[in-house]
């Protein structure tokens, strides 16, 4: 029995804010995760995953939402921080000395990357046609 979304609207807001900071937040030349609704795409795509996996990811995202108090000394939820503070938080977590902390954020980034980089609009922006994942101009170079 499938669900339309794996995550609640609250958890999707946290996920979207994290994704917005994970993918080159200073770049204006590429589609942002928010523009393509990355959190909703991930939530729908993961709706068939086992229940404990969904619960675990929801818990991880909720913990990350409250973690700025530990990493930045700011008693604010991640989704309420300024863009600069969100970016600093993500950078600190990705480079934290404790391996499990780094791996949790890295795993989240890798999962989000699968959904982000397969979006047709993002693929087109980086020169891929989205069909065989070869650059559009590489097809001529590979022709025999």
Secondary structure as GFF3:
##gff-version 3
##sequence-region A 1 144
A	DSSP	alpha_helix	9	22	.	.	.	ID=ss1
A	DSSP	alpha_helix	38	45	.	.	.	ID=ss2
A	DSSP	alpha_helix	51	66	.	.	.	ID=ss3
A	DSSP	alpha_helix	68	71	.	.	.	ID=ss4
A	DSSP	three_ten_helix	78	80	.	.	.	ID=ss5
A	DSSP	alpha_helix	83	94	.	.	.	ID=ss6
A	DSSP	alpha_helix	99	117	.	.	.	ID=ss7
A	DSSP	alpha_helix	120	125	.	.	.	ID=ss8
A	DSSP	alpha_helix	138	142	.	.	.	ID=ss9
###
